[in-house]
Amino acid sequence: MTGDGGRGTFKPEIEIVTIDGPAGSGKSTISKMLARRLGYFYLDTGAMYRAVALQARRTAADLKDQRTLASLCGGMDLHFESDAGVTRIFIGREDVSREIRSPEMDLLSSRISAVREVRESMTGLQRRIAAKGRVVAEGRDMGTVVFPGAKHKFFLTASPEVRAKRRYLERLERGESIRPEDVLRELLQRDDQDSRRAVAPLTPAPDAVMIDTTAPGPEEIVEIMLAQITGRGGESP
């Protein structure tokens, strides 16, 4: 995988929707639903950083060594494959979709994503994947850095308690034994890391539609987004 240093440009006329927001805001569920409704490709950029974090752990890479991390990114065959409507992420021929969904990768990916060389490499790859358009791109800097010219941008948020409860239930479904208070602590730590980093911090694009997902269900939110995209109007809850 080679990056273009993030220097590639995004053409506004290409059909793309960006959905940004913090952990537990409902980005993944809503992005997948919206992509299916539009018939677009779902680009899970968070999975890309998690995959880099996984590879860094496997190779015992020094997270403070920018050259090492840049070389690691450049040597990875990182790509997505879709089958029966399910998109999975691969390193070479290995499906790492499940392995990257651990609390360790959650926090480690936040640290990895703060490294400029990693960010530039991933930005270049994300732009190449979306070059043909018809993409719903989910992440934390899609509307601000990666696709600033996107016509349709959304930023999701919710109260920390609601977001932590969602993550807690997700982890229970994966068979983890975890306390709710630990999930909330980790989520707040991730929020702090993402918002304070110098490179592409988590922040809404000035022209993004803000949607609070604390109360409404994902179906209602997707309908609001579709109304915005198709020009039918729609008010954020």
N, C-alpha and C positions, 0 to 999 in steps of 0.2 A: 504494500500500500504506500503510495507516495502522495505527499501533499503539495499544494501549490502556494503554500504560505498564506492561504486565505485571501489571495489577491484576486481570485476570480470574481466576476461580477454576476449579479443575478438580474435577469431581464424581467421587469415588472409584468410584461405581457404573458409570461409563462404562468400557467394556472398553478398556484400554490397557496396553501393556507398554513399559517404558523400558529401554534398553540404553545404558549409558555406558562410557567408557573412553578411554585415550590412543590416539594414532595407531599403526596397525599391530597393534592388539590383536585384529583380526578383526571389529570391529563391523559393518562394511558387509556382508560376506559372510554373517555369521550372522544379522543383522537381516533381510536379504532372504529368506533361507531360512526363518526363523521366520515371517515375514509370509505367505509362500506356504503354509506348512503350516497356519497358522491361518485363512487367507483374509482377512487384515487388510491395511490400507493401510500401505505402508512410508514413513515420514516421515524423510527424510534432512535433519536440521537443519544438519549441517555444510555441505551444499551451499548452504543459504540464506546463511550467512555468507560463503562463497566468492563467491556471486553479488554480495553487497553489496561485497565487496572488489574484484571485477572492475569494478563500476560506479564505485567510488571511483577506481580507477586510470584508467579511461577519461575521467573528468571532471576528473582532476588535483585531486581533493578534498584539502584539508588534513586529515590524520588527527588533528591535534591540535585541530581546530575542531569541538567537539561539536555546535554548532547546524547547521553545514554537513552533518555526517553524519546528524543527525536529519532534516533536510530531504531529504537524498538518499534515506533509507529511506522517508520519507513519500511521495515522488514515484515510487517504483518499483512497477511492476506485476509483482510476483514471485509465481509460482505453479507448481504441478506439473501435469503431464499424464501419464496412463498409457496405454500402447498395447501390446497383446500381452504384458502382464505386465511391461513395462519402464517405469519411471517416470523422467521427465526434468524438468529444471527450466528455466523460461523467465523471461526479462525481456521483458515485452510479448509479441511474437510470435517473439522470437529464442530458439532453443534454445541455451543456454550450457552444457549438461551436460559437454561435452568441454573447453571453454575454461577452465572453473574448476578443472580437475584438473592444475594445474601447480605446481611447487615454489614459484614466486613467490606464487601464490594461497594455498598452504598456510600460509606464514608471514604473509602479509598478512592473511589471514582471522583468524589468531590475534590480531593487533594490533587489527583492527576489532572483534572480539568482546569485547575488553576495555573498549570504550567503553559506558558505561551507557545512553546514549540508543539506541544500536544494539541492545544486549541487550534493552532493554525493548520496542522495536518488534518484534524477532523473536519474543520471548516471547509477545506479544499475538497475532501472526500464527500461531504454532505452536499456540496454544490454540484459535484459531478453526478451524484446519484439523482439529484432533482433536476438535472439539466433539461430533461424532456418534459418536465412539468407534470401536472395532475398528481400532486403530492400533498399530503397532510403531514407537516413536519412538527414533531413534538419535542420540546426541550426546555432550555432555560435562557437561550440567547438567539432563538430562531428569528424573532421579529426585530431584534436590535442589531445583531452582528451578521448572522449568516445570510438571511434574506431580508435586508432592510427595505427592499423595494417591493416586497410582497403586498398585494392589494388587500388581502384579508388577514388581519392579525387579531389574535385573542390572547388575553392573559387571565388565567384562572387563579382564584385564591379561595381560602376558607379559613375558619378559625383554627388555631393550632390544635385544640382539643379534638375537633372533628377530623382533622387530617391524621392525627395520631391514632384515633380509633379506627380509621380506615386501614392504616398500615398494620395495626395490631391484628385486625381480622384477616388481612391478607396473609400475614405470617402464621397465624393459627391454621389457616387452610393448607399451608405448606408443611404443616406438621411440626412447627417450631414451638419450643416452650419458652415463653417470654412474658414478662410482666408489662401491663399497660404503661406504668410509669417509666419503665426503661425505654419503651418505644417513643414516648413523648420527649424524653431527654435526648435521645439520638436524633429525633426529627429537628428539635431546636438547635442542636449542634450542627446539623447539616444546613439548616437555614442560615446560621451565622457564617459558616464557611462559604456558602454560595453567594451571600450578599456582600461579604467583606473582601472577596478576592479582587485583585487588581485587574485581572484579565477577564473580560466579559462577565461582569457580576450580574446576578439575578435582579433584573429590573424590567418593568413594563416598557414597551416601545411607546413613544408619545402618541402614536396613532392607533394603538391597540384598543380593542373593545374589552373593557374590564367586566368579568363575570364572577360573582361570588357564588361558589358551589356549596356553601354550608347547608342550605335548606333544599333547593330544587334537585330533582333526580337527574341522572345523565340524559334521559330521553328528552326532558324539557329543555335542557341546555343545548343539546344538539339541534332541536327545532329553532331555538333562538339564533344559533350560528347559521343554520341554513337560511333563515329569513334575512340575515345580514348579507350573506353571500349572494343570494338570488335577488336582492334588492327589494324584498317584501317588507323591510323594516324589522322591527322586533326590539324589545327592550330587555336589557340585562336585568336579572332578578336582584 
